[in-house]
Amino acid sequence: MFLLALALACTGADKTDDSTTDDSVPADTDPGVGILALTFNIDEDHRAVMEEPCVGSFYGTIWRGDEVTGAGPDDGAVGLEDVFVETVDLTSGGPTTVLYTTGELPGIEVVILGFLDSDANSTEEGRRPDNKDPVTLPNDNDFDVVADTTTEAEVYFGLLNP
């Protein structure tokens, strides 16, 4: 809203210099759409201290990057796509093969937040990680969706839920 007001203020009748106006780029450019092919990986130190094998279902959501801070999604943010992968097996170390391919996403920066239900006790009513479930962190899981391209993105578990 502020930018709209600023733009309107700059187009007032008392404007005398048009030399700095660039009309060659539309204000609302279409970012196009792209697809992410998701692999999964975990910090080796976290995997080594887990109480159960590092395997389970992944529950997550893809968010607009501009609606996520280091603390998670902004209030009122709406996810672009929910992600469910029935079995993610990270017991052998290293990233998995592609286990999930998204639908079309806008060609913007996105953040994938979620968790690995390594003890298979998450319920539909309370879809949250519990003690020692691997979770993703916003700063580790931001990706650029490239228009007209399928981009591989590694979802990284950088923390065990306290």
Number of C-alpha atoms within 10 A of each C-alpha: 6 7 8 9 9 10 11 10 11 11 11 9 7 7 9 8 7 8 6 6 7 8 7 6 7 8 7 6 7 10 14 15 17 20 22 22 17 19 18 20 20 24 15 14 10 16 21 12 12 14 11 12 14 23 18 21 18 19 20 21 16 20 24 21 18 13 16 20 12 10 9 15 19 13 8 7 13 13 16 17 16 14 18 14 13 14 14 20 18 18 14 9 13 12 15 17 14 14 14 14 16 15 13 18 21 19 18 17 15 23 28 30 26 26 26 29 26 24 18 11 13 16 9 7 6 8 14 18 21 18 9 19 24 29 26 22 21 22 16 16 20 21 20 17 24 19 18 13 14 16 17 16 20 22 25 23 24 20 18 21 14 10
